[in-house]
Amino acid sequence: MSIFEAIVIAIIEGLTEFLPISSTAHMIFTSTFFGIEQDEFVKMYQVSIQFGAILAVVAVYWRKFIDFKNFSFYIKLACAVMPALVLGYLFDDKIEAVLEKPIPIAIAMVLGGVVLLFIDKFFQNPTINDEKNITIPKAVTIGFWQCLAMMPGVSRAAASIIGGMQQKLTRKAAAEFSFFLAVPTMLAVTAYSVFLKHWHLASGDQKGYEMIMANSQNTTLFFTGNAIAFVVALLAIKGFIGILNKHGFKLFGWYRIIIGLAILFFLR
């Protein structure tokens, strides 16, 4: 993977991570388009640059994340992230082994797009417009919805936002709680991929940080990718709320359908 390819993937990650269009799908499609070999470092890189996107959420909502008087906020996030941690640990590798190929992901993109076209009609008359009114049971339920994103192409953002709306959150409140929930979720996934997971290389198993520090090119790619993902995610987060309030989910639904069908056409 060249520095140019790494930068493009980082831009895709920052732009799509918090939108309901599946960042995983877009990174895999991009890698396929460029002919990037999906070796262990590339797979680890695609996960680890989520750290930059995490920092973007904290930067935008820093008052929320450092408000230690609102201890219930941290409790809700801790409870909401537990389903993903447990189910991800048990099943994530097995699911990715089956569904990380472009065609099944493209199908998931199309089906998810159809859902987004009608989602505003499914969940009407919301009653919760602020995180403070989200109860712990509702937070846990949203956490289980987020687990649908273990299937590549579903979109973590889409699953958790839909889960929030199903729990009577407004579109804006559901989107913001999805941002908040992304922080512990992606932090856990990134930490696991960098510090705990054994990646199987021809030369022997290595942990993520060992691959990063193996040579100057890998180190440069890692830090550059995270920096770019951070900047792009800042812009994406701010723009997404405005689009969502004005247009709802239909634009994202049509986008998913068009991209999914295009991938199916070119890979048929």
ZIBEL-V356761 format. One record per residue. N is the residue number from 0. RES is the residue in three letters. PSI is psi in degrees with one decimal (none if undefined). OMEGA is omega in degrees with one decimal (999 if undefined). NEAR is the number of other ideal C-beta (glycine too) atoms within 10 Angstrom. Layout:
# ZIBEL-V356761
n=N res=RES psi=PSI omega=OMEGA near=NEAR
n=N res=RES psi=PSI omega=OMEGA near=NEAR
This chain:
# ZIBEL-V356761
n=0 res=MET psi=124.9 omega=-179.3 near=21
n=1 res=SER psi=169.2 omega=178.8 near=11
n=2 res=ILE psi=-37.7 omega=177.9 near=12
n=3 res=PHE psi=-46.1 omega=179.7 near=9
n=4 res=GLU psi=-39.0 omega=178.6 near=17
n=5 res=ALA psi=-38.9 omega=178.8 near=23
n=6 res=ILE psi=-43.2 omega=179.5 near=15
n=7 res=VAL psi=-44.6 omega=179.9 near=19
n=8 res=ILE psi=-39.2 omega=178.6 near=27
n=9 res=ALA psi=-39.1 omega=176.6 near=27
n=10 res=ILE psi=-44.1 omega=178.6 near=17
n=11 res=ILE psi=-43.6 omega=179.4 near=23
n=12 res=GLU psi=-50.4 omega=-178.5 near=29
n=13 res=GLY psi=-35.7 omega=-177.6 near=28
n=14 res=LEU psi=-34.6 omega=-170.9 near=20
n=15 res=THR psi=-13.3 omega=-173.5 near=22
n=16 res=GLU psi=-38.9 omega=-174.6 near=31
n=17 res=PHE psi=6.0 omega=174.8 near=26
n=18 res=LEU psi=152.7 omega=-176.0 near=23
n=19 res=PRO psi=48.0 omega=-175.2 near=28
n=20 res=ILE psi=6.8 omega=174.8 near=25
n=21 res=SER psi=100.7 omega=176.9 near=29
n=22 res=SER psi=-36.9 omega=179.5 near=28
n=23 res=THR psi=-45.7 omega=179.7 near=24
n=24 res=ALA psi=-45.2 omega=-177.3 near=26
n=25 res=HIS psi=-37.5 omega=179.1 near=22
n=26 res=MET psi=-38.1 omega=178.1 near=25
n=27 res=ILE psi=-42.2 omega=177.2 near=25
n=28 res=PHE psi=-42.5 omega=-179.7 near=23
n=29 res=THR psi=-43.8 omega=178.5 near=17
n=30 res=SER psi=-39.9 omega=178.4 near=21
n=31 res=THR psi=-42.1 omega=-179.3 near=16
n=32 res=PHE psi=-43.2 omega=-178.7 near=13
n=33 res=PHE psi=-8.1 omega=-177.8 near=14
n=34 res=GLY psi=30.0 omega=-179.8 near=7
n=35 res=ILE psi=125.8 omega=178.5 near=19
n=36 res=GLU psi=129.9 omega=-179.5 near=9
n=37 res=GLN psi=65.6 omega=177.1 near=14
n=38 res=ASP psi=179.4 omega=-173.5 near=14
n=39 res=GLU psi=-37.5 omega=179.5 near=17
n=40 res=PHE psi=-41.7 omega=179.6 near=22
n=41 res=VAL psi=-43.7 omega=178.9 near=17
n=42 res=LYS psi=-43.5 omega=178.8 near=19
n=43 res=MET psi=-39.6 omega=179.0 near=23
n=44 res=TYR psi=-44.6 omega=-178.3 near=25
n=45 res=GLN psi=-28.7 omega=176.3 near=25
n=46 res=VAL psi=-43.9 omega=-171.1 near=19
n=47 res=SER psi=-27.2 omega=179.7 near=25
n=48 res=ILE psi=-4.4 omega=171.2 near=31
n=49 res=GLN psi=-22.7 omega=179.4 near=25
n=50 res=PHE psi=-39.0 omega=177.4 near=20
n=51 res=GLY psi=-40.5 omega=178.4 near=25
n=52 res=ALA psi=-36.8 omega=177.1 near=29
n=53 res=ILE psi=-46.4 omega=-178.8 near=24
n=54 res=LEU psi=-30.1 omega=178.4 near=18
n=55 res=ALA psi=-41.4 omega=177.7 near=25
n=56 res=VAL psi=-46.1 omega=-179.6 near=25
n=57 res=VAL psi=-38.1 omega=179.8 near=16
n=58 res=ALA psi=-42.4 omega=-178.8 near=13
n=59 res=VAL psi=-40.1 omega=-175.8 near=18
n=60 res=TYR psi=40.3 omega=-174.0 near=17
n=61 res=TRP psi=-32.6 omega=178.5 near=10
n=62 res=ARG psi=-35.9 omega=179.0 near=8
n=63 res=LYS psi=-41.6 omega=-173.4 near=15
n=64 res=PHE psi=-16.9 omega=178.0 near=17
n=65 res=ILE psi=16.4 omega=177.0 near=9
n=66 res=ASP psi=81.9 omega=-173.8 near=12
n=67 res=PHE psi=-11.8 omega=175.2 near=8
n=68 res=LYS psi=-26.2 omega=179.2 near=6
n=69 res=ASN psi=66.1 omega=-174.8 near=15
n=70 res=PHE psi=-27.6 omega=-179.1 near=9
n=71 res=SER psi=-27.1 omega=178.0 near=14
n=72 res=PHE psi=-45.4 omega=-179.5 near=18
n=73 res=TYR psi=-35.2 omega=177.7 near=13
n=74 res=ILE psi=-43.8 omega=179.3 near=12
n=75 res=LYS psi=-44.8 omega=-179.6 near=24
n=76 res=LEU psi=-40.1 omega=179.7 near=21
n=77 res=ALA psi=-41.7 omega=179.5 near=14
n=78 res=CYS psi=-39.8 omega=-176.7 near=16
n=79 res=ALA psi=-30.5 omega=-176.4 near=27
n=80 res=VAL psi=-16.2 omega=-175.3 near=23
n=81 res=MET psi=-44.7 omega=178.8 near=15
n=82 res=PRO psi=-42.4 omega=-179.5 near=18
n=83 res=ALA psi=-38.2 omega=-179.9 near=25
n=84 res=LEU psi=-44.9 omega=-177.2 near=17
n=85 res=VAL psi=-52.6 omega=-178.0 near=12
n=86 res=LEU psi=-34.8 omega=177.5 near=16
n=87 res=GLY psi=-42.1 omega=178.8 near=20
n=88 res=TYR psi=-37.7 omega=-175.6 near=11
n=89 res=LEU psi=-38.1 omega=-166.8 near=10
n=90 res=PHE psi=-10.8 omega=-170.0 near=12
n=91 res=ASP psi=-48.0 omega=-178.0 near=15
n=92 res=ASP psi=-38.3 omega=-179.2 near=10
n=93 res=LYS psi=-41.5 omega=-179.6 near=10
n=94 res=ILE psi=-44.8 omega=-178.5 near=14
n=95 res=GLU psi=-34.3 omega=179.7 near=15
n=96 res=ALA psi=-29.7 omega=-178.3 near=9
n=97 res=VAL psi=-37.7 omega=-167.1 near=10
n=98 res=LEU psi=12.1 omega=-177.7 near=18
n=99 res=GLU psi=3.9 omega=178.1 near=16
n=100 res=LYS psi=152.2 omega=-174.5 near=15
n=101 res=PRO psi=-40.0 omega=-173.4 near=20
n=102 res=ILE psi=-51.6 omega=177.2 near=13
n=103 res=PRO psi=-31.2 omega=177.4 near=14
n=104 res=ILE psi=-40.3 omega=177.9 near=23
n=105 res=ALA psi=-39.2 omega=177.4 near=24
n=106 res=ILE psi=-42.2 omega=177.2 near=16
n=107 res=ALA psi=-35.7 omega=177.1 near=22
n=108 res=MET psi=-45.5 omega=-178.8 near=29
n=109 res=VAL psi=-48.5 omega=-178.7 near=17
n=110 res=LEU psi=-41.5 omega=176.9 near=14
n=111 res=GLY psi=-35.3 omega=177.5 near=26
n=112 res=GLY psi=-40.5 omega=177.8 near=24
n=113 res=VAL psi=-40.8 omega=178.4 near=14
n=114 res=VAL psi=-43.7 omega=-177.7 near=16
n=115 res=LEU psi=-27.0 omega=178.5 near=24
n=116 res=LEU psi=-29.0 omega=-173.9 near=17
n=117 res=PHE psi=1.9 omega=-171.6 near=11
n=118 res=ILE psi=-33.9 omega=-179.7 near=21
n=119 res=ASP psi=-28.0 omega=178.5 near=15
n=120 res=LYS psi=-25.7 omega=-179.4 near=8
n=121 res=PHE psi=-42.3 omega=-172.9 near=10
n=122 res=PHE psi=94.4 omega=-179.2 near=17
n=123 res=GLN psi=167.1 omega=178.3 near=8
n=124 res=ASN psi=55.4 omega=177.1 near=5
n=125 res=PRO psi=152.6 omega=-177.5 near=16
n=126 res=THR psi=-7.4 omega=-176.4 near=9
n=127 res=ILE psi=118.1 omega=-179.3 near=19
n=128 res=ASN psi=12.1 omega=-179.2 near=15
n=129 res=ASP psi=144.1 omega=-179.6 near=12
n=130 res=GLU psi=-32.7 omega=-176.7 near=19
n=131 res=LYS psi=-21.0 omega=-179.5 near=10
n=132 res=ASN psi=3.2 omega=176.9 near=12
n=133 res=ILE psi=122.8 omega=179.0 near=24
n=134 res=THR psi=164.3 omega=178.7 near=12
n=135 res=ILE psi=-43.8 omega=176.2 near=13
n=136 res=PRO psi=-39.1 omega=178.0 near=10
n=137 res=LYS psi=-39.6 omega=179.0 near=21
n=138 res=ALA psi=-41.6 omega=179.0 near=26
n=139 res=VAL psi=-40.7 omega=178.1 near=17
n=140 res=THR psi=-43.5 omega=177.0 near=18
n=141 res=ILE psi=-36.9 omega=177.6 near=28
n=142 res=GLY psi=-38.0 omega=176.9 near=26
n=143 res=PHE psi=-38.2 omega=175.4 near=16
n=144 res=TRP psi=-40.9 omega=-178.9 near=24
n=145 res=GLN psi=-29.5 omega=-177.6 near=29
n=146 res=CYS psi=-18.8 omega=175.8 near=22
n=147 res=LEU psi=-25.4 omega=-178.2 near=17
n=148 res=ALA psi=-1.7 omega=172.2 near=21
n=149 res=MET psi=-23.0 omega=174.3 near=19
n=150 res=MET psi=112.2 omega=-178.4 near=19
n=151 res=PRO psi=135.1 omega=-179.0 near=23
n=152 res=GLY psi=-16.8 omega=-179.8 near=27
n=153 res=VAL psi=-44.0 omega=-178.1 near=24
n=154 res=SER psi=116.6 omega=177.5 near=30
n=155 res=ARG psi=-41.5 omega=-179.5 near=27
n=156 res=ALA psi=-46.2 omega=-178.9 near=26
n=157 res=ALA psi=-46.2 omega=-177.4 near=27
n=158 res=ALA psi=-45.4 omega=-177.3 near=24
n=159 res=SER psi=-33.5 omega=177.0 near=30
n=160 res=ILE psi=-44.3 omega=176.8 near=32
n=161 res=ILE psi=-40.3 omega=176.4 near=25
n=162 res=GLY psi=-39.3 omega=177.9 near=25
n=163 res=GLY psi=-42.6 omega=179.0 near=30
n=164 res=MET psi=-35.4 omega=176.3 near=24
n=165 res=GLN psi=-25.2 omega=177.9 near=16
n=166 res=GLN psi=20.0 omega=173.1 near=23
n=167 res=LYS psi=20.6 omega=173.9 near=18
n=168 res=LEU psi=147.5 omega=172.4 near=27
n=169 res=THR psi=165.3 omega=179.1 near=18
n=170 res=ARG psi=-44.3 omega=-178.3 near=20
n=171 res=LYS psi=-44.7 omega=-179.6 near=15
n=172 res=ALA psi=-39.6 omega=179.3 near=21
n=173 res=ALA psi=-41.0 omega=179.7 near=26
n=174 res=ALA psi=-43.9 omega=-179.0 near=24
n=175 res=GLU psi=-40.1 omega=178.3 near=23
n=176 res=PHE psi=-31.8 omega=174.1 near=26
n=177 res=SER psi=-40.9 omega=175.5 near=27
n=178 res=PHE psi=-48.6 omega=-177.7 near=25
n=179 res=PHE psi=-44.8 omega=-177.3 near=23
n=180 res=LEU psi=-26.8 omega=179.4 near=27
n=181 res=ALA psi=-31.0 omega=-174.2 near=25
n=182 res=VAL psi=-58.5 omega=178.6 near=19
n=183 res=PRO psi=-33.3 omega=-178.7 near=19
n=184 res=THR psi=-53.5 omega=-176.5 near=26
n=185 res=MET psi=-28.3 omega=175.9 near=21
n=186 res=LEU psi=-42.1 omega=178.9 near=16
n=187 res=ALA psi=-44.2 omega=-179.5 near=15
n=188 res=VAL psi=-43.3 omega=-179.4 near=21
n=189 res=THR psi=-45.6 omega=179.8 near=21
n=190 res=ALA psi=-40.2 omega=178.3 near=14
n=191 res=TYR psi=-45.3 omega=-176.3 near=16
n=192 res=SER psi=-30.8 omega=-176.7 near=21
n=193 res=VAL psi=-40.0 omega=-170.6 near=19
n=194 res=PHE psi=-22.1 omega=-172.7 near=11
n=195 res=LEU psi=-39.2 omega=-174.0 near=10
n=196 res=LYS psi=140.0 omega=174.9 near=19
n=197 res=HIS psi=118.1 omega=179.7 near=12
n=198 res=TRP psi=134.2 omega=-171.2 near=16
n=199 res=HIS psi=102.7 omega=178.5 near=9
n=200 res=LEU psi=162.2 omega=178.3 near=14
n=201 res=ALA psi=-31.6 omega=-178.9 near=6
n=202 res=SER psi=-2.1 omega=-178.3 near=6
n=203 res=GLY psi=166.3 omega=-179.1 near=7
n=204 res=ASP psi=140.1 omega=175.1 near=11
n=205 res=GLN psi=152.4 omega=172.0 near=19
n=206 res=LYS psi=164.0 omega=-174.2 near=15
n=207 res=GLY psi=-45.4 omega=-177.5 near=25
n=208 res=TYR psi=-27.4 omega=176.9 near=15
n=209 res=GLU psi=-37.7 omega=175.3 near=15
n=210 res=MET psi=-39.6 omega=-179.5 near=21
n=211 res=ILE psi=-41.5 omega=-176.7 near=20
n=212 res=MET psi=3.4 omega=-176.0 near=12
n=213 res=ALA psi=-34.2 omega=178.9 near=14
n=214 res=ASN psi=166.2 omega=-175.2 near=10
n=215 res=SER psi=-31.8 omega=-179.9 near=8
n=216 res=GLN psi=-45.9 omega=178.8 near=13
n=217 res=ASN psi=-41.2 omega=179.7 near=18
n=218 res=THR psi=-43.8 omega=178.8 near=13
n=219 res=THR psi=-44.4 omega=180.0 near=13
n=220 res=LEU psi=-43.0 omega=-177.7 near=25
n=221 res=PHE psi=-51.0 omega=-175.9 near=23
n=222 res=PHE psi=-37.0 omega=177.3 near=13
n=223 res=THR psi=-44.6 omega=-179.9 near=16
n=224 res=GLY psi=-43.6 omega=179.6 near=26
n=225 res=ASN psi=-39.5 omega=179.0 near=22
n=226 res=ALA psi=-43.7 omega=-179.2 near=16
n=227 res=ILE psi=-42.3 omega=178.2 near=21
n=228 res=ALA psi=-37.0 omega=179.0 near=29
n=229 res=PHE psi=-50.3 omega=-176.9 near=21
n=230 res=VAL psi=-46.1 omega=-177.7 near=14
n=231 res=VAL psi=-39.7 omega=179.4 near=21
n=232 res=ALA psi=-35.1 omega=175.8 near=31
n=233 res=LEU psi=-47.1 omega=-179.0 near=18
n=234 res=LEU psi=-39.5 omega=-177.4 near=12
n=235 res=ALA psi=-41.5 omega=-178.7 near=19
n=236 res=ILE psi=-47.4 omega=-177.6 near=23
n=237 res=LYS psi=-38.9 omega=-178.9 near=11
n=238 res=GLY psi=-33.1 omega=-176.0 near=13
n=239 res=PHE psi=-43.4 omega=-178.8 near=19
n=240 res=ILE psi=-42.2 omega=179.4 near=16
n=241 res=GLY psi=-45.0 omega=179.0 near=9
n=242 res=ILE psi=-41.9 omega=-177.7 near=13
n=243 res=LEU psi=-43.8 omega=-179.8 near=20
n=244 res=ASN psi=-33.9 omega=-175.3 near=12
n=245 res=LYS psi=-39.4 omega=-171.5 near=8
n=246 res=HIS psi=-10.1 omega=-175.9 near=11
n=247 res=GLY psi=-150.1 omega=-173.0 near=16
n=248 res=PHE psi=-3.8 omega=-172.2 near=23
n=249 res=LYS psi=-41.0 omega=179.4 near=14
n=250 res=LEU psi=-41.4 omega=179.9 near=15
n=251 res=PHE psi=-34.4 omega=177.6 near=25
n=252 res=GLY psi=-48.3 omega=179.0 near=22
n=253 res=TRP psi=-37.5 omega=178.5 near=14
n=254 res=TYR psi=-47.0 omega=179.8 near=16
n=255 res=ARG psi=-44.2 omega=-178.1 near=30
n=256 res=ILE psi=-45.6 omega=-178.7 near=18
n=257 res=ILE psi=-46.5 omega=-179.5 near=13
n=258 res=ILE psi=-44.1 omega=-179.6 near=19
n=259 res=GLY psi=-45.0 omega=179.3 near=26
n=260 res=LEU psi=-37.7 omega=178.6 near=15
n=261 res=ALA psi=-43.0 omega=178.5 near=13
n=262 res=ILE psi=-43.6 omega=178.7 near=23
n=263 res=LEU psi=-36.8 omega=-179.5 near=15
n=264 res=PHE psi=-46.5 omega=-175.7 near=9
n=265 res=PHE psi=-22.5 omega=-178.4 near=12
n=266 res=LEU psi=7.9 omega=-176.1 near=12
n=267 res=ARG psi=none omega=999 near=6
